């Protein structure tokens, strides 16, 4: 009987119920759109932030030795240490957050000279990976996971092209300052010389410019070659100075990934690039706060709409409520009837609001990120829960008003 | 027959300047049909509402079927009313979106047991067996009042409280409703009926007259002191 009364009462006041549902749809669609955008955006923002470079720096663990005589300190020296290239694949095999490691690139630096305009110029030659396959990390498609500068340094402006293969032992990418100093263009051949500090032996490498790099940073005055080239030239096989790691930090802090890297590579120190990580976190927090505020305002407006509609409904149905009380209904039954109506309005508004919000989020995704948002299943129960909660909250005052109705007064026409 | 309704020194003030009932005392025996009369504003409906547990007195007490209802909590009053009192209203007060059958079943639902067959039987008894699926808007005034009577009877109450039951009906429908009320009395129900009409009051066993919230007369109805009048023979216009 309760269901019959509820269904017929709602059906009879279709237009008023539709108004209340519309009010909930307004708030629910905002909540759904913002939640969907927020979830997708966090992921997209994290990916986009990653285009600005690495956020974890891996260094060899160094030991500082104090030098001096008893009672007289002459300062300290730090032993030059390296990271073994053969261990680097472990970075992609950390325990919990390996999927968030988007890529890494090792760096081996040395000062070399190159002749230009009749004089020798001192330059920094950097050995690294451009697009390096890691056989220890097989992918589902049968190939190997690849990493290198092309993954972690997407912000580089390159004229010409990249060094395409690991076995390209003559290809080089030069910074824009280097190109200017040496008068190099894409395709220009040039030679670099390295003098071994211990044996004084001079070793040379013939290179050719594959691309010219502009970053506005230190990269502009470096020459980038495959790691093998740099290791052979300097006779430091399997050695690298540092590794830069690009980690997706949407669901976990970069510090956790850094700790996991240290766990799998005990001889290194992994440090987050704190400034970048903090900036990312700050931007995400501000965006989420702003979205929360807009959603709260929209939900407040929804609650007001539902409350107004239900209050009007209670006023219109005073006689019916009075009659129900006169023939035996308790306050609990009257309260249940109106609460159930509010819950149904909340569910209907929540379902419609979710659908509208999803398409709204799609529009935001297209216009802001240039790609469609993903369907986030958790947003469905969240939107429904929020809608029902708002409708129930909005029903509190009308229900209390209904409970205060005195049957004798309304039945005699007061 | 014992006392079914006892009203003792009941006063009802709506505010400091409006006293609707001023020390009303009366006793109604079980199975008695009592008409309450009086001019507008005399306190008839207020007295009926207090005896129906729809309102509470400012002073005094009301005893119904041996239970002191004055001072009962709202929930207990509701339960008592649901089980012991059937209400008939001048304006019928049916739920507009429910059918005749559902309006009757609603009273069953609040009493705790829904029995559709029983509801159909009672509607049949009031001559509406063929109109059970109609909503109030599709029923005549007389038919709506008979649905209201069926709803009043569905929980087998011992007391029927009727507020101007024929006040909104034409003569033919009024006679039909009064005939039903007479049957209720014959079945042993205690009936209290507020009316403006001398002719309707003449059908009751007893007539109580109120003026300015006080009982000014309490006597056997003219219909009982003289020749008994059949409901069908009374003009109520």
Contacts between the chains, C-beta under 8 A, distances in Angstrom:
chain1	res1	chain2	res2	distance
A	1	B	102	7.7
A	1	B	105	6.0
A	1	B	106	6.7
A	1	B	108	7.8
A	1	B	109	4.0
A	1	B	114	5.4
A	2	B	109	7.3
A	4	B	98	7.7
A	4	B	102	6.4
A	5	B	95	7.6
A	5	B	98	6.9
A	5	B	102	7.8
A	5	B	106	7.0
A	8	B	97	4.5
A	8	B	98	6.2
A	8	B	102	7.8
A	9	B	97	6.1
A	11	B	97	7.4
A	12	B	96	7.4
A	12	B	97	4.1
A	319	B	93	6.6
A	320	B	95	5.7
A	320	B	96	7.5
A	322	B	93	8.0
A	323	B	93	4.5
A	323	B	94	7.9
A	323	B	95	6.8
A	324	B	95	7.6
A	324	B	106	7.4
A	324	B	110	7.4
A	325	B	78	7.1
A	326	B	52	7.9
A	326	B	54	5.9
A	326	B	81	7.5
A	326	B	87	5.9
A	326	B	93	7.7
A	327	B	82	7.2
A	327	B	87	6.7
A	327	B	106	6.8
A	327	B	107	4.7
A	327	B	110	6.0
A	327	B	151	6.7
A	328	B	78	6.1
A	328	B	79	7.7
A	328	B	81	6.5
A	328	B	82	3.3
A	328	B	107	6.4
A	328	B	110	3.3
A	328	B	111	5.7
A	328	B	155	7.8
A	329	B	78	7.4
A	329	B	110	5.0
A	330	B	75	6.0
A	330	B	78	5.6
A	330	B	110	7.9
A	331	B	74	7.4
A	331	B	75	7.8
A	333	B	110	6.9
A	406	B	55	7.7
A	407	B	54	5.3
A	408	B	49	4.4
A	408	B	54	4.1
A	408	B	55	4.2
A	411	B	54	7.3
A	411	B	89	6.4
A	411	B	91	7.8
A	411	B	93	6.3
A	412	B	45	5.7
A	412	B	49	7.4
A	413	B	91	7.9
